[in-house]
Amino acid sequence: MGPGERIRTLLALVACGCGAATESYVKIVGVNLEGDTAIAKGDILAGLRTRAPRGFLIKDYAEYDEAAVAADRERIISYYQRHGYFSARVTDVKVAREGEDRVTVTFQISEGAPTRIKKLDVEGMPARAPDGPDGEAVPLRDLLQIEEGEIYGEEPYLAAKARLERFLVQRGYAYAAVAGRVEVDAGAHEAAVRIDVTPGPVVTMGPTTVTGLERLPESVVRNRLAWDEGDRYDPRRIERTKGRLYQLGYLSSVDIGLAREGQPAVLPTTIVAHEGARHELKLGGGAALDNANLLVRPRFGYLVRGFLDPLLTLELDARPGFVVMGQGQAGQLAGSVGASLDRHDLLAPRLHGSLAVIAEVTQLQTYSARELRGRIAFDRPFVDDHLLLGAGYQLRLLDFTSISDALTAADRARVGLPADVDLSLRLSYALGYFEQSIAYDLRDNPADPQDGIYLELRAEESGTLSRSEFPYVKLAPEARGYVSPFDWLVVAARLRYGDAVSGEPPITQRYFSGGASDHRGFTFRRLSPMSTGTADGVTVPIGGRTLLETGLELRFRLFRLWGNWVGAVAFADGGDVTLTPAEMDPLHLHWAVGGGLRYNTVVGPIRFDVGYRLNRYGPGEPDAGDRVAFHLSLGQAF
């Protein structure tokens, strides 16, 4: 046999092998259940190896496997038994060919009668929990959430035991144990459930020992303990203490050890805390992009912990920016450079103080300015860290290098710029104001919340006492809510209102909306009262005294890519900014709907959103005729 014949023979063998392999691979194009009425079909199908195709554009087919089908019969029976149907059976499996290499699989089910709880006994549970002088009655019915007469289910039974144990542990029974057994009479379709509780002693917190610190004083740890010696044991206080210590930013690891051996009634605690690096270099960058603006901004930072004092932190930060388009004139430099000092436990435990000085160059459509800004602020958490109070003072010294000639004389006067200003000359002003904030945070994760609420009120006052040329008072309440009905869905909502209740704020302190974190139907700062002082019709935003924003988001978790979740969002944003409170009409807001993509990272989700304006896009409205806006940014919208 010559070389050519050998090659032809080899190719023929390969082709035959491929053909045989292809012929033996049978795709499953559908999976059905018949006879299922008591349990949701999707819940059963989700646990089977025999599955329908997955994917939207590109289908992922499972291979038909008789062994997998046989195993799935047992899985279906087991699933029914866990839900109280102990006589359920898979009576037949039909495999229908849909072609040479495609089949549909149908499982025929006989559910049988459900097994109901005939008797439910709980033994050993304390009648009262040690919450207060006389204790409170144990809400046994609420904790169990299962009752006599209902269909027995394994998951509700296990969940009831877990709730009982968690309830006891959180009320000081550190060694509580909950066991149980279920006796099933398959013929009578009845179950007897017995739960045995061993609460053990009520445990109190003993003395706390702190080790591992080098530079930091021991008081920094003790000031953050969520318990006092003699308090009842509660694991939530242990976790809260860990969180407080990590939030300091000084510690690389925290281990809280409890001396449980022998089940002592007084529980000594040892906290081992290791300090992190004293010096830290920060390098990074980012970009703010929409269809009208692009600002590129690298970041350089240097941080020193324990600067002159163990609890004093010095941070130097430079964020130069380059305007590629929009934000005023393209090609201009913008950004900031600054230094800040932060001190924990300033004068009182957990009181945080900060002092910052920042030099910034701002490039906007309405004006360009150079600024020197100083800020001093204090804040402290209360009510188990859910309530945060803050107060501060800012002084801004601005040097306007350019002002848009689209500003009319009346609008220049309205926003704090003299009506007869010579735009060829620089204009400077000083603005000082006091700030206060109060926030109540019940979110499960502030960086990417899935559940909870957030309430905030901010106030700002300016006048003679604050060394300002512009007297005004601003109030801005905000509310956000989050709920996750499924692990793949988060529903988020926001409502924000801002009002200058007295006075006329200058241009730098006015309300603007539009952008990735405000109203996504508009580009950055373009939802605003406009000024048109030129013949060519160019409009520039001047901001308003009153703002109203609302938003609703549906956040879907789709799939993992490189270890991180990819998600999608559908949203509706409404809002308006007006010159006076009387002009604000909550029933006639600017509305936009849209969608977006999310890719979660360690620094927050990278997001891309597209918004489409539904109304108020005609002549006389901001950005008339522009109905679509896109935004690329980092972090959730709210």
Buried (B, 14 or more C-beta within 10 A) or exposed (E): EEEEEEEEEEEEEEEEEEEEEEEEEBBBBBBBBEBBEBBEEEEBBEEBBBBBBEEEEEEEBBEBBEEBBEBBBEBBBEBBBBBBBBBBBBEEBEBEEEEEBBBBBBBBBBBBBBBBBBEBEBEBBBEEBBBEEEEEEBEEEEBBEBEEEBBBBBEBBEBBBEBBBBBBBBBBBBBBBBEBEBEBEEEEBBBBBBBBBBBBBBBBBBEBEBEBBEEBEEEBBEBBBBBEEEEBBBEEBBEBBBEBBBBBEBBEEBEBEBEEEEEBBBBBBBBBBEBEEBEBEEEEEBBBBBBBBBBBBBBBBBBBBBBEEBBBBBBBBBBBBBBBBBBBEEEBEBBBBBBBBBBBBBEEEBBBBBBBBBBBBBBBBBBBBBBBBBBBBBBBBEEEBEBBEBBBBBBBBBEBBBBBEBBBEEBBBBBBBEEEBEBEEBBEBEBBBBBBBBBBBEBEEEEBBBBBBBBBBBBBBBBEEBEBEBBBBBBBBBBBBBBBEEEEBBBBBBBBBBBBEEBBBBBBBBBBBBBBBBBBBBBBBBBBBBBBBBEEEBBBBBBBBBBBBBBBBBBBBEEEEEEBBBBEBEBBBBBBBBBEEEEBEEEEBBBBBBBBBBBBEEEBBBBBBBBBBBBBBEEEBBBEEBBEBBBBBBBBBB
